[in-house]
């Protein structure tokens, strides 16, 4: 029996995590739940699973750490949006808790600091992102020095094939109309700009101990192959399945077990044509910006991530045009002065970079 704390239980990943836990009552038990501000839904979840320890982060962000380190917990699902997940993740690692990670920002902003803690405390960090789960599954039994490259797949979002001029007048509604996945607002905007692939590139670099230039991405509109690994001998392994986050969630929670569930199995005859295309980095510069932040190193990825959160949310509020999102992120990164990634420096960088991004956006023409 694994006892689970879910940070971000009322969001998309959190609710699907609880669905998986409900399917495996003999192996999984919820002992703690945290939400940002949806007290009604949090209360319903607590009653459904008989959980007595709950936290609303909007009332007490520091209480997330208390929940993540509770003695009766074995594994902590980190599915909160934004850098707010960083501190409770670090505290959980130091407390010896295994981590099932859905929040990209933890490793994007602080992978250089977090992964040494993972190794020194001997805990398991299993990814929930479908792309990283695919890579994790393909790499079982292999070493980092056997990897030629990691190949992330991208649906291309709602604007696949568009030119930069096509994107000048994009509306929020258009950007939220993802062709494959149903996700929260910010992550859907990241998919539309392809910044999600930039963030995933950084995350893959830290999770699998490879150089940032060993992580590539290709457009795969069908979203059936979730990612691939190319080895030095030329072999390529991929993980295939329907675009359903419950499978990577189950794998992260029950690893190394593979238990039966009620998910629809993929059949190759259902999708006989799988296609791929090159990413247009001129129209979608986000991946290049993300990789550059890693080359700078230290606090630079944290600055880039903070700027992206601010810009994506400003676009969602209708305050800036779509193309300004990556323009602002690139400018914040260019202005950033690198520091070593101590926790204090990371938190200061996050706050400073958000303010710089807000100042830049206020100066944009309305």
N, C-alpha and C positions, 0 to 999 in steps of 0.2 A: 504494500500500500504506500503510495506517494501522497504526501500531504502538501497541498498547493495553496499559495497566495497569489491572487490575481490583481496586479496593479493596472487599472484601466478597464475594470470589469464591465462597464456599461457601453463601451465603444464596440466597434465592429469585431475586432480581434477578441476582445474580452468576452462578448456574448457567445461567439463561436467556440471559445475555449470552454465555457461552461457547458455548451452543448456536448462537446467531446467528453468532458468529465462525467456528465450525466449518463453517457453510454457505457462507461466503464467504472461502475461503483465498486467493483471488486478490486480495482487497481488505483483509483484516484479519489481523493477526498479534498474538498475545499475547506480551508481553515481561516482564510482572511480575504477580504474584498476591499478594493479601493476604487473610487470614481473621482472625477474632477468636480462635478457640481450636481449631477442628477441624483438627488437624494431619494426620489420616489422609486426609480428603477433599481437603485442600490438596495433599498429596503426590500423590494420584491425578490431580488436575487438572494439576499441574506435569508429570507424566510424559506425560499425554495430549497436551499441547500443546508439549512440549519446552522448558518454561520453567525457567530456572536461578535466577531471582531471585524469592524468595518471602519473606513476612513473616507471623509470627503476632503480631497486635497485643497479645494478652494477655501476651506475653513482652516486647515492646518497642514501646509505642505510638509513640515518636518515629521508629521505623524506617518508619512509613507515609509520612512526609514524604520520606525518602530514596528510597523506591520511586516516589513520585508525581513526583519531580523527575529521575529517571534520564535521562541524555542521549538514549538511544535511544527514549524514549517520545514519541508525538505527541498522544495523547488519554488522559485519565484518567477511568475510570468510577468515580464515587463512590457506592457502594452499601452503605456501612457504616451500622449502626444507631446513631442518637444523635449527640450533638454531637462525638464523637470524630473525625468526618469534617471538622470545620472547619479545623483546623490544616493537614493535608496538602492540603486544597483550596486554601487561601491560598498555601501554598508552591508548589503546582503552577501556579497562576495567575501568580505572580511569576516562575516559570521559563519562562513562555510556552507552557504546555501547554493545549490545549483541554480542556474539561470536559464530560462527559456526566453529568448530575446526577440521581441517584435519591434521595439522602438529603435529605428535606425540611428537616431541622434546620439545614443549612448556611445557607440563606437565611432561614429563620424566625428563628433566633437572631441572625444577623449580616448580613442583607441590606443594611442601611444601610452596612456597612463593606465587604462583599464586592463589590457591584456597581460601585462606583467603581474597584476594582482591575481588574475585568473590562474596563471601558472603557479605563482608562489603559494596560493591557498589551496591548490589542488582540486578546484571545483570544476564542474562541467558547464560549459556555456553552449547551449544548442540553439540554433537559429530557427525562428518561426517564419520569416520571410520566405515565400515560395522559392525564390531564386537561390537563396542561401541554403535552404533546406535541400534543394536539388543538388547543389554542390557538395554539401555535407554527406548526403547519401552516396554520391558517386565516389567520394574520396575515402570511404571506409576501407581500411587495409592498405592505403597508399600514404607515402610520405610527401612533404612539401617539395623536396628536391627532385621528385619524379614528375612534377607538373611543368608542362610547357606554358599553358595559359588556362585561365578560367574564362568562360564565355557566358556572360549574362544575356538572357533574352528579354526583349522589350516588345510589348504589343504595338508600340508606336503612339499610343494614346489617341485622342480624338482628331489630331491634326497631322497624322501620317501622310506624307506626300505633299504637304503644303510648303510654300516658299515663305521667306521672311515677310515679304510684302503682303501675303495673304493673311498674316497673323496680326496685322496692325490694328484691326478693329474687332478683334475677338471679344465676345462677351463672357461674363462669368458663367452663364447657363451653358454656352457652347463648351467651355473648358471643363465643366463638370460632367459632360455627357460622355463618359468613358465607354469604349466599345465592348470591353470584356469584363472588367472588375467593378464591383460596387464597394466603394470605400468612403472614408471620411473626406471632408472638403479639402483640407490642406494636402493630404497625400494624393488626392486626385489632381490637384493643380500641379504638384510635383511630377505626376505622370505626364501631364500635358506639356510641360516644359522639358521633359526628360531629365529633370534634376533628380527624380527618383533613381535613375540609373547611375547618376553621379554619386549620390549618397550610397547606393548599393556597391558601387565600385570600391569606395573607401572601406565600407564594412567588410567586403570580401578580402581586401588586402590584410586587414587585421585578424579576421576569423581564421584565415587559412595560411597566414604567415608567408605571403608572397609579395613581390615587388608590385607597385601600383601599375607599372607598365605591362605586367603579366595578366591584367584584368581587362577584357574587351567586352563589347556589347554589340548585338545585332538585333535588327527588327525581325520579329516572328509574330505576325498578326494573329495566328490561331491560338496562341498562348497554351499550347499543349506541351512542348518541350520547355521545361521551366529553367534550365540552364545546363551547361555542358562543361566537361573537363577535357582538355587536350593534353596528352602525356608526351614525353620526349620521344617515345617510340612511334608516334603518329596516331596512336589509338585515341578515339574520342568516346567518352561515356556521357550519356545524358539521362535525365529523369523525366518521365512523361506522365501526364495525367490531366484530368479536367481542371480548369481554373477554379479551384475550391480550396479556400484557406484551411478548412478543417483537417485535411490530410497532413500538411506540414505541422499544424498544431499538435495533432495526435502523435506524430513521430517525435516531436520535441519533448513531449511530456512522458512518453513511454519508452523512448530509446533505451536499449537497443531492441526492444520488443516490436513485433508487427502483429497487432491484434485485428481481428475482424471488426467491421463497422457497417453502418448503413449507407456509406457513400457509394455513388455510382462508379463502377470501375470503367476505365477508359478502354475502348476497343479500337484498334487501328482502322477497322473498316468504317467507323463512324466519321473519321477525318482522314480520308485517303490522300489528301494533298496538303503537305506542310511546306510552307514557303519562308524564305528569308530575304532580307534586304539590308543594304548598308545604311548606317545612320548618317543623316545630313548634319554634320557638325557645324556648318555655317549657319544654318537656320536654327539649330538647337545646340548652343555652345555650352550647356550646363555640364556635360560630362568632362569637357576640357577644363572648365573652371574648377571642378571638384578635384581632378587629378593634379592640377597645379597647386592647389592648397596642400596636398600631401607632399609634393616635392619641396614646398617651403617648409612644411613640418611644424612641430611645436604647437602653438596655439592657432595657427592659420586655418586648419579645418574647422575649428570651433567658431572662428570669426565668419567663415563662409557659411556655415550652417545657421548661425544666428541671423545673418543678413537674409538668408533664404526664407526662414520662418517669418520674419517681419514682412518681406516683400510679397510672399505668397498670400499671407493673410490680408495685407493691404489690397491686393488684387481682388480677393474674395469680397472685401467690403466695398469694392468699386472705386477705390481711391487712386489707383494707378493703372495704366494700360498693361496688357499681357506681356508685351515685349520688354517692358521696363523691369520685369522681375529679374531676369538674368543680367540685365545691364547694371542694376543696383548691386547684385551679389558680386559681380566681377569688379565693380568699383570699390566696394568695401574690402575685398581681398587685396586689391592693388594698394590700398592705403594702410593695410595692417602691418604693424611692426611685430615681428615674431618674438615670442617669449617661450621659455621652457614650459611644458604642459603640467605644471603643478596644479592641484585642485584650485588654489586661490587664483592663480593666473587664468585658469579656464573660466572660472565664474566671473572674474573681472572682464575678460575678453568677451564673454557672452553679452554682458550688460553694455559694454562700450560699443560693440559692433552693432547691437540693436539700435542704439542711439544714433550712430553714424548713418545707418540705413534709413532711420526715420527722418533725419535731417536731409538726406539726399532726396527722399521721396517728397518732402515738403517743397523742395525747390523745383520739382518737375512741373511743366505746364499742365494746367487743369483743363 
